[in-house]
Amino acid sequence: MMSFAQAPQHASAFFTGTKMNASRRHSSETSSTSSSSSSSSSSSNRRAMRHNTIVRAEVDGDSKQSETPIAPAGTPVRKTSMLVIGATGTLGRQVVRRALDEGYDVRCLVRPRQNPADFLRDWGATTVSADLTKPETLPPAFVGIHTIVDASTARPEEDSYAIDWEAKKNTIQIAAAMGIQKYVFYSIDKCEKYREVPLMNMKYAVEEYLKASGMNFCVLRLCGFMQPLIAGYAVPVLEEQPLWGTDDDTKTAYLDTQDVAQMTMAAVRREEANGKILTLAGPKAYSVNQVIELCEKLGGNEAKVSKVPVLLLKFTRALTRFFQWSTAASDRLAFAEVLSSGVEFNSDKMAETYKILGMDESETTTLEEYMEEYFSKILKKLKEVGGESRQRDFYL
């Protein structure tokens, strides 16, 4: 596996070369036009099209970003044209819905598969098939796009290195070369402090690579989502089934993905967010035990908790690193180890972040509000159907 410490230098070299090549092409085209006034109009159009796809234009020897982005076909790109990568995921789909509600023209990049994401088209988005691991499939999806929101990440059964590093690197290169005006990327809180964890190391490396791209960008570092807490804690409490916990006091400031989508669209709209790395955190941080206690209170049942010692996680990770077939498991255990190390995934700069995004903290859902709404709907449904808490249909 490559050293991610070298990623920023490689990125800088690539994008510097891109700008130098752009300058040479521009100079060559200018001299060619001067020496041959009888050049055909079709040739001029082709040169103009090539020039308009360069991410940066050279003006008086300085690198200046184009104020009026032009699509390769010569059509002005609207600021409301957006591509969402990872649009079928928990967060991606919320971004799509929010963007559509705000009047954006949303294009969704989806994987080629037998069961296409029909629900995205039902909402009003358009879809285009491409494979992030095959860079040659990406350019058609980027034509006519102003902003990219990248919510993609590797699934548990996929190669994280191929998706979360190689594919990201290729995607950023192509986006820069095609003149994408803004790139929003989701990272992980405190990724720079835990470079020994492969996923967090890759997230940090992508951040650095994006900085060197020359594009306007905004990195949104996430602490945790509220949605997985339903399956992980709320449902087992209602089901009176065992659930897993740890013996640590790690705390996470969870956010509803709908609120993350709202913050994302604010970052897309506002120039104040350009070039910023913002950590998005909920109003309050909770430990696993506090989440379980909240579910017990709202669900009216006592949880059956099986605790996993943090030392066992560390030992299991050390053991799995000895075998090639278990490397992926070791990487995920490393991430789990960080999540159970007693740190707090939160931000003490949310007041500043809300100011940058033009938002107010009162717009953000608290975990208590989110859980109360879920449990009230479930318990009401159970009462209507005369069911008991052991029924399994809790995912509404």
ABEGO torsion letter per residue (X at the ends): XBBAAAAAAAAAAAAAAAAAAAAAAAAAAAAAAAABAABBAAAAAAAAAAAAABABBBBGGBBBBBABBBBAAGBBBBAABBBBBGAABAAAAAAAAAAAAAGBBBBBBBBBBABBBAAAAAAGBBBBBBBAABAAAAAAAABGBABBBBABBBBAABBAAAAAAAAAAAAAAAAAAAGBABBBBBBBBGAAABAABAAAAAAAAAAAAAAAAGBBBBBBBBAEBAAAAAAAAAAAAAAGBBBBBBABABBBBBBBAAAAAAAAAAAAABAAABGBBBBBBBABBBBAAAAAAAAAAAAGBBBBBBBBBAAAAAAAAAAAAABAAAAAAAAAAAAAAAAAAGBBBBBAAAAAAAAAAGBBAAABBBAAAAAAAAAAAAAAAAAAAGBBAABABABX
